[in-house]
Amino acid sequence: FDPLSYLSNYFDVIEINSTYYRPPNKNITKNWLKRIENNKDFKFTLKLHKNFTHERKNLSDSDAIIFKDGIEPLFSEGKLGAILIQFPWSFKFVPENSQYLKKLISMFNGYPLVLEVRHRSWDNELIYEFLREKGVGFCNIDQPRMRTQLAPTEKATSNVGYIRLHGQNLENWFKEDAGRDERYDYLYSMDELAPWVQRILSVAKEAKETYAIANNHFRGKAATNALQLKFMVSKDKVKVPETLKNVYPELADIEKAK
């Protein structure tokens, strides 16, 4: 059983998280390409390694070269949808961080980049204009609502549109002893997804390619909500894995007849 090949029967994109924890390996990314050959429309998006975004220690051009080398098979085959530059909430809009962002973007010039920031201070027209000038996409996110958190947006600042739904698990979002699964344990209702469908369509009008990623990954909830989004955007019923429908029987309402 190959989970990547399996998922490519139901989705046209997967956001790779492992590249955040370690730089990608060229042999592995070549293997990814073979495993999704059944879906000619399939693309990968992937997170930039954490040393570029969270740790930011002793970075050099060689770090960027290593990362680029690892993703070269995806890039050369036209299967790299975006590199997600995801910063933490603590990365605020101050001159020092703005300068660092400019440097980071220059290190990956020529690649499809998308910026994800979570602090509200980045919701600034100067930033959007800067991203347009550099050809960098802006990641429109849904996250638990707090005063300093970036509110929902529908911005397209490059050829790549990006939407990322983290859930609304406010109780555990900043809880120090909460694990990853606790933070992202959230299932959207279709009523909650409806405003995001409109944002996706709005972004897609401005961008050439638009990716909508569900990151509420605990116990298949991301896959469930992603299928519901696919149905709501396309207005056409979708294929649903039987095992997922067994856990979330509401998926029967959007299932394409076999």
Salt bridges, closest charged atoms under 4 A:
ASP2 OD1 - ARG35 NH2 2.76
GLU15 OE2 - ARG164 NH2 2.74
ASP41 OD1 - LYS40 NZ 3.40
GLU55 OE2 - LYS50 NZ 3.72
ASP69 OD1 - LYS26 NZ 3.17
GLU116 OE2 - ARG118 NE 2.96
GLU116 OE1 - ARG164 NH1 2.63
GLU116 OE2 - HIS166 NE2 2.87
GLU125 OE2 - ARG132 NH1 3.02
GLU129 OE1 - ARG132 NH1 3.45
ASP142 OD1 - ARG145 NH2 2.54
ASP181 OD1 - ARG180 NE 3.62
ASP185 OD1 - LYS221 NZ 2.43
GLU209 OE2 - LYS43 NZ 2.71
GLU242 OE2 - LYS245 NZ 3.44
GLU242 OE1 - LYS258 NZ 3.54
GLU255 OE1 - LYS245 NZ 2.88
GLU255 OE2 - LYS258 NZ 2.40
